[in-house]
Amino acid sequence: MEIRRLDSSWRRQVTDLVLETFHAFVAPGYSREGVNSFCAFVEDEAAMEALSCWGAVEKGELAGVLAANSSGSHVCLFFVAAGWQGKGIGRQLWERFLQEGNGAEITVHASPFAVPIYRRLGFHATAEEQQADGMRYTPMTFRR
């Protein structure tokens, strides 16, 4: 498994992995408005182009992705494909992201499905679960 920065040539594979994984694990807990809001963000080429993206690649297949804002202070997308979950890929992506970033504090809006995962990575909730545009999330922070 190779963990590396992804350029725009990976955009379609990133979008496909994110949407497939989102629909399987996160969307069931969201309203129709939340699902539509999330999908609109992921399909927005300008929004996606503004993100810094790391991928877990095995034999040309994208197994997982972590994308953050350009400053690296906010995780925007963090998904591991269903068939690759439970194999440490998320942790590898997170560790690579930390190696390449320099921010003292990193935030995320964690879906209900992802809150336990972020806790295992060292994040702490900074507020109760919230909702915006139909998307449920818990604001969380990681401090180095």
RAMODA-V493986 format. One record per residue. N is the residue number from 0. RES is the residue in one letter. PHI is phi in degrees with one decimal (* if undefined). PSI is psi in degrees with one decimal (none if undefined). OMEGA is omega in radians with two decimals (* if undefined). Layout:
# RAMODA-V493986
N:RES:PHI:PSI:OMEGA  N:RES:PHI:PSI:OMEGA
This chain:
# RAMODA-V493986
0:M:*:128.6:3.10  1:E:-110.1:129.4:3.07  2:I:-103.9:122.3:-3.07  3:R:-151.0:162.5:3.03  4:R:-68.6:142.0:3.13  5:L:-109.6:137.2:3.07  6:D:-96.7:-176.7:-3.05  7:S:-65.4:-16.5:3.10  8:S:-65.8:-16.5:3.12  9:W:-93.8:-1.7:-2.98  10:R:-52.2:-47.4:-3.10  11:R:-64.5:-42.0:3.12  12:Q:-65.2:-38.8:3.09  13:V:-62.0:-49.5:-3.13  14:T:-59.5:-45.6:-3.14  15:D:-61.5:-46.8:3.13  16:L:-61.8:-47.1:-3.11  17:V:-60.6:-48.9:-3.10  18:L:-66.0:-41.8:3.13  19:E:-61.9:-45.3:-3.12  20:T:-70.5:-40.6:3.09  21:F:-57.5:-49.3:-3.10  22:H:-63.6:-33.8:-3.12  23:A:-75.6:-37.1:-2.95  24:F:-117.9:-29.3:-3.04  25:V:-105.4:-44.7:-3.06  26:A:-54.7:-35.8:3.14  27:P:-57.8:-22.9:3.12  28:G:-95.5:2.5:-3.11  29:Y:-108.5:155.6:3.00  30:S:-74.9:169.0:3.08  31:R:-57.7:-40.0:3.11  32:E:-60.8:-42.4:3.14  33:G:-64.7:-42.9:3.10  34:V:-61.7:-46.2:3.14  35:N:-63.5:-39.9:3.14  36:S:-63.5:-46.4:-3.13  37:F:-63.3:-47.1:-3.12  38:C:-61.8:-38.3:3.12  39:A:-62.5:-40.3:3.11  40:F:-62.9:-47.8:-3.07  41:V:-67.3:-30.5:3.13  42:E:-85.7:-6.6:3.14  43:D:-79.5:105.4:-3.06  44:E:-59.5:-39.7:-3.13  45:A:-65.7:-42.0:3.13  46:A:-63.5:-43.7:-3.13  47:M:-68.8:-37.0:-3.14  48:E:-64.6:-27.5:-3.12  49:A:-76.5:-10.9:-3.09  50:L:-89.5:149.9:2.95  51:S:-93.5:132.3:-2.95  52:C:-129.7:135.5:3.04  53:W:-117.8:145.1:-3.14  54:G:-133.1:153.1:2.99  55:A:-101.9:115.9:-3.02  56:V:-119.9:129.7:3.10  57:E:-129.9:113.3:3.13  58:K:51.6:45.5:3.10  59:G:80.2:-3.6:3.14  60:E:-98.6:133.3:3.09  61:L:-82.2:117.9:-3.10  62:A:-100.2:-23.5:-3.12  63:G:-164.5:160.4:-3.11  64:V:-148.0:142.1:3.00  65:L:-129.2:126.4:3.13  66:A:-128.7:137.0:-3.11  67:A:-130.2:164.3:3.05  68:N:-63.7:169.1:-3.00  69:S:-62.6:-26.5:3.12  70:S:-83.9:-11.3:-3.12  71:G:76.8:14.7:-3.09  72:S:-95.7:-7.8:-3.12  73:H:-142.5:122.1:3.07  74:V:-78.4:121.9:-3.10  75:C:-99.1:-34.7:-3.13  76:L:-142.6:136.4:3.10  77:F:-153.0:101.2:-3.04  78:F:-138.1:139.7:3.01  79:V:-120.4:130.0:-3.12  80:A:-56.7:146.4:-3.05  81:A:-50.8:-45.9:-3.10  82:G:-68.6:-12.4:-3.10  83:W:-108.4:-4.4:-3.09  84:Q:-67.7:149.9:3.12  85:G:81.0:10.7:-3.10  86:K:-114.4:12.3:3.09  87:G:84.1:7.8:-3.10  88:I:-68.0:-41.6:3.10  89:G:-59.5:-43.9:3.12  90:R:-62.4:-42.6:3.12  91:Q:-62.3:-43.0:3.10  92:L:-61.6:-45.5:-3.13  93:W:-61.7:-45.6:-3.13  94:E:-64.4:-38.2:3.10  95:R:-65.8:-43.0:3.09  96:F:-57.4:-45.2:3.14  97:L:-64.7:-37.3:3.13  98:Q:-62.9:-38.1:-3.05  99:E:-89.2:-15.8:-3.13  100:G:-97.5:166.4:-3.13  101:N:-133.3:6.2:-3.14  102:G:-70.0:143.6:3.13  103:A:-78.1:-24.7:-3.10  104:E:-135.1:134.8:3.13  105:I:-127.0:132.6:-3.12  106:T:-112.2:163.9:3.06  107:V:-155.7:150.7:2.95  108:H:-104.7:94.9:-3.00  109:A:-83.1:129.5:3.03  110:S:-65.2:159.1:3.10  111:P:-54.2:-37.7:3.11  112:F:-61.9:-36.4:-2.99  113:A:-91.9:-11.8:-3.09  114:V:-53.0:-48.9:3.13  115:P:-62.2:-33.3:3.13  116:I:-66.2:-46.7:3.13  117:Y:-64.6:-36.6:3.08  118:R:-59.7:-42.1:3.13  119:R:-64.3:-25.1:3.12  120:L:-86.2:-3.6:3.09  121:G:105.0:7.3:3.09  122:F:-79.3:154.2:3.07  123:H:-129.9:138.9:3.10  124:A:-65.6:139.0:3.09  125:T:-108.3:-6.4:3.11  126:A:-162.8:169.2:3.07  127:E:-69.9:168.3:3.09  128:E:-56.4:140.9:-3.14  129:Q:-128.3:175.5:3.10  130:Q:-142.7:135.3:3.07  131:A:-144.7:132.6:-3.13  132:D:52.4:33.9:3.12  133:G:80.5:-2.0:-3.13  134:M:-96.6:127.1:3.09  135:R:-89.0:135.5:3.12  136:Y:-158.0:156.3:3.02  137:T:-112.7:121.2:3.07  138:P:-67.8:130.4:-3.12  139:M:-135.3:155.2:-3.12  140:T:-135.2:142.3:3.00  141:F:-115.5:129.3:3.08  142:R:-116.9:131.2:3.13  143:R:-69.6:none:*
